[in-house]
């Protein structure tokens, strides 16, 4: 007997962000529907002739009575259920007209982003939660021996540039120096409401209560299970499809993917380019930050090909 051919379902969904950028709108699936009672990001199935954004505009008007005025791609999630394959084409809606309400009788609710994980969502929605909670810029700190200069640069990035996600990368420091630097960075990040990931061994979290760990690609490929608890974030550096697959197997919450464009520090690197980058991101199943020659000016292009945003040392740090 031949295997059952699973139905393919293309769904457009929206992460609708409040004007103050602190809340997101979610809706509860009616009890009589598939996965009824769970919460989800509003949207629905596309008609055969529709693009993701066209279908989303129609669905949000029908479901919530709102009109999209500004949106950009957030993440695309391929998920396989027992009876179907789903592609979630998710857009982040920054501006809309109208006051959203459940036109089809469904419950809708504005939820603070930090409380999203307290709501039950369908399994396919889980990568969207992380993408919604993550910013679009990921600062990787530069090598800096002078503590005062380090504090000055990090403070500027947090206070003036609004950076809210930081990776502490300091390869020239020994373990004791790195721990001292991590405590300094964590204090500054807490002051400005930013998240801090430590680039190093997961055991660092036993001594510094940072928000998570960012794995090198070498350490990533050596692991066979997620090395940090669920309440900590796990990031990783990736450079190809095999490393992205390993990151997915370890339930990484975010990754960087590089090298995308030329950088002064790696002038002879074999570059990925935007086309190959997009192909990798399409099936990553987690938020991906573009890295390698990236600046803030590349952010919209990175989002257009499916990235969470851009990561940088040179542009954000110096």
N, C-alpha and C positions, 0 to 999 in steps of 0.2 A: 504494500500500500504506500502511495506517495505521501510525503510529508505535507501537512496543511500549509497552504500559502497564507501568510498573515496579511491582514489588511494594513495598508499604509495610510496613516492619518497625518495631515499637515495642519497644525494648529497655530494661529497667531495669538499671542498673549501680551499683556501690558503690565509693566511695573509703573504705575501712576504715582508720581512723586509730589508731595505737598509743596506749597509755595516756599515754606521755610526749610525744605529739604530734609526734614526729620521723620516724616511718616510716609507710608506707602499704602495704597488702597488694595484690599483683598476682598474676595467674595466667597460665600459658602455654597457648595454644590447642593442642590435640593436632594432630599432624602431618597426620592424615587429614581435618581440618576445613577449611572456608573460612578462608584466611589463617592456616593452621596454622603453628605455630612462633613466631608473634608473641605478645607479652605484652599483657594487657588487664586492665581492672578487672572483677572478678567480677560476674556477673549473667546475664541471659538474656531471651528473648522473653516478652512478656506474653501471657497467655491473654485472649480477647476480653472477659471479664467482670472483669478485674483492673485496679485502679489501679496506678500506678507503685510505691508503697510495698508494697502487698499482693504484687505479683509479685516484688518484690525480696526480701521476707521468705521467700517460698517458694523462690526460686532459691538464696539463701544457705544455707538449711537443706539443700537437696538437694546443692549443690555443695561446701559447706565445713563443714556440720554446726554452724553457729552460729545463734543467735537474736538478732535485732536488738532492743535495748532503748531506744536513743535515736538518732535520725537526723533530718537536715533536708535540704531540697533544696540541691543545689550548682550544677548547670548543666544546661540542656537543649540538646542539639546536634542540629541537622538536617543530615544529610550525604547527598549523592547519589553512589552508586557507578554503574558502568556498567549494572548489572542490577537495582538496587533503591534505594529511598530509606529511610534509616534515621533514626529519632528515638531518640537516647540520652537517657534520663531518668535523670540521675545524682544520687545521694544521698550525702551525707557521713555515714558511720556513726561516731558518737562513742563509743557503748557497745554491747557485745554480750555474750552469754553463750556459753561454750564456747571450745574451742581450734581455730582453723581449720586444716583439712587438706584435701587433694584427694580428696574422696570418690569422684570419677569417674576417678581416676588421673592427674589433671593436676598439674603442678608449681605450687606456690604459694610465694611468697617475700615476706618483709618487706623493704622497700627504703627507705633514707634518702631523704627527699623531694628533696634536692639531687642525688641520683643517678638520678632517674627518667628524665631525658632521655638517659641512656646505654643505655636498653633500647628495642628495636624494638617499636612499637605500630602497630595499624591506623590509617590516616589519620584516621578519624572520632574517634579517641581523643585526638588532639593538643590540642584546646582543654581537655580534662579535665586534662591534665598541668599546664597553666598555672593552672587553677582550684585544683587541689590544692596547688600551691606558694605561692599567694597567700594572705595573711591576709584577714580579713573587715573590717578597718578601714584606711582610707587617710587619713592626715593630710596636709592641705594647710597649709603654714605661712602665718601671717598677716604683714602688713606690719609690720616692726619695725626701726627705725633703730638702736636701742641693741644693740650686739653682746652685751653681758653679759646683757641681758634675753632676747635671742634664744636664747642658749646655755642659760639657765636654763629657759626654757619647753620647748625641745626635749628637754633632759635629763629633765625631769619626765615628758614624754609617753613617752619611751623607757623610762625606768627604772621609773616608778611606774605608768603606764597600760599598759605592755606594747605600745605601738605598734611595728609591724615593717615598715611601708611608709610612706615620707615623700615628698611632692612639695615641692621648694623653689620657692616662688612668691614673687618679690620684684620687683614691677613698678616700685617707686620707686628701685631701685638702678641705677647705671650698670654697664657691663660689668665694669669692674675691681672694683667693689664686690661685684657678684654673684659673681664668681669667688672672691673672698676668703670670702664667705659660704658658697659651695658647699663649699670646702675645710673650713671649720669644721663644716658640717653633716655632711659625709662622715666626718670623724673621729669625731664623736659616734655616727653610725649604725653605723660599724664596731665601735665599742666595745660596743654593745648588740645586735649581730647583726641590724640592720635594713637594709632596702634603701632607696636614695635615687635618686629620679628628678628630673632638672633640668627646670624649666619654661622652655624657651627653644629656641634654635636647636640642631640636632644637633651642630654644630661645637664646642659647649661640651665635649663628651666628649673632644676632642683635648687639652684643658687640665686637665680634672678627670675622673678615672677613676671616675665614679659608675656606678650600676647601669643607668641608662638615661635616656631623654628622655620628657617629657610634652609633647605638642604642643597648642597652642591650636587651636580649631576652624578659625580662619582659616588657620593654617599647614598644618593637616591637608588642607584642600581644595585647596591649591596644589601638593601633591606628586603625583608619578606613580609613585613606587616607595618601598619601605621605606628610610628614610634612616639607619638604624643597623644594625650587623652583628647576626647571629643570636645572639651571646652577650650582647647588651645588650637590656634590656626597652624596649618602645615603648608608651607610653600616649598617650591623646588625650582631649580634651574634646569631647563630642558633645551635640547638642540635638535631633536629628531623625533620621528614617530615612535620609536621603541621607548624612548624616555618618557614621552607623553603617556604611553600605555602603562608604563610602570607607575607614573604619578597617579593615574586613575585607579590602578590596583591598590595603591596605598591610601586612597581616599584623600588625596591632597585637596586643599581648599583653593589654591591658586598656584599658578606657575608663571615663570618668565620663559619666553621662547626667543632664542637668538642664534646667530647674529643676523639681524635684518638688513642693516645698512652699514656703510663703512664707519669705523671709529679710529681716532688717532692712536689708541692703545693697541689695536689689533688690525693694522693696515693690510696684512696679508691673509686675513680670515676668508674662508669660503662663505659667501653671503647667501642667505636664503631667498631674499627678494619677496615682494608682496604677494605674488601668485602662490608660491609654495607655502608661505606663511598662512595664507587664507585656507589652503587645503588642509593643513595641519589643524588649524583652529576649528574648522568645521566639525571635526569628530573628536575634539578634545574632551568635551563633556564637563568642563570646569572653566572658571575665569582664567584667561590668558593675557599676560601683559607683554606687549611688544618691547623688545630690548635690543640694543645695538644701534648706535647712531640716532637714537630717538630724542626728540625735543617736544615741548608742548605743542609746537606747530604741527606735529604729526598725529596729534590725538584724534582728530575727527577722521582722518584716513584710517587709523588703526581701528576705530570703532566701526567704520563702514565695512571692514573685512572680518568683523566678528570678535575683535579683541576687547578685553575689559578696558584697556587704556594703554598707557605707555609707562615704562620703567626707565630710569636713567640715573647715572652717577653725574656725568659732566654737566648736563643742563640744569638739574635740580640742586646740585651741591655747590657748584662753583659760580 
